[in-house]
Amino acid sequence: MGDLGSSVGGDDWSSVIRLLRKECLFRRAIKVSRERDMKFWGRLCMNRYYGRASSIGVTSRFSQQNPQFRERARDGKVDTSRLCYAFEEVQSEWLDIVDEVQQLGVDGIVLDFCRQPPMARYHRRWVDLFKNCGGQDPHSWDAPTLEQMMPWFQCRADVVTHFIRKVRKQVREGNSKTGRTCQVIARISRDTTRSCVLGCVEKGGVLGLNLV
């Protein structure tokens, strides 16, 4: 936080950033939880990058330096608040973050997919992936029905599910190396299965991973 500036929501957070550089509050919270025999879980918002100048203080350096990974709206407009999970580089950054959090000694990690849906949009990488799987470019649909679009939504949701599977594997391998248990859960919407797929998270696929 604060690597690229101090503006958060248009406000100057310089004082907060100075405090965070003086002491890592995350590490302090873990230490206090140990002293008080409490469990401590870390929560990660899985696709919330902010990106605008007014919130540069909470925009990651990776996002700022790699605009090619930023999501696109259907009309091609850049979405600075999300990155495209279809890129291995984006998934790798998240895996590195999960590893760092686990190494700090948390008891569990919450992968928050409610912040913020949809997890995927219309980046060209998604379009190419969908076409390689036999689908059509969704931009070619003038007035598509929901049924027509469901394979498009499902294709992207499958990638997110596969990514969560990678996280589970990495965390469990970390547990074996350290001899200390760190659990991992995914926070997803309580909406219907179809609504979750529209947000590019498949409820059945996530629940089937038996994360905890």
MONORZI-V388284 format. One record per helix or strand of 2 or more residues. SS is the DSSP state (helix for helix, strand for strand). FROM is the first residue (numbers start at 1). TO is the last residue. If there is no record, write none. Layout:
ss;from;to
SS;FROM;TO
SS;FROM;TO
This chain:
ss;from;to
strand;7;8
strand;11;12
helix;14;22
helix;25;35
strand;41;45
helix;53;58
helix;61;65
helix;67;69
strand;70;72
strand;78;83
helix;88;104
strand;108;112
helix;124;132
helix;138;140
helix;146;178
strand;183;187
helix;193;198
helix;203;207
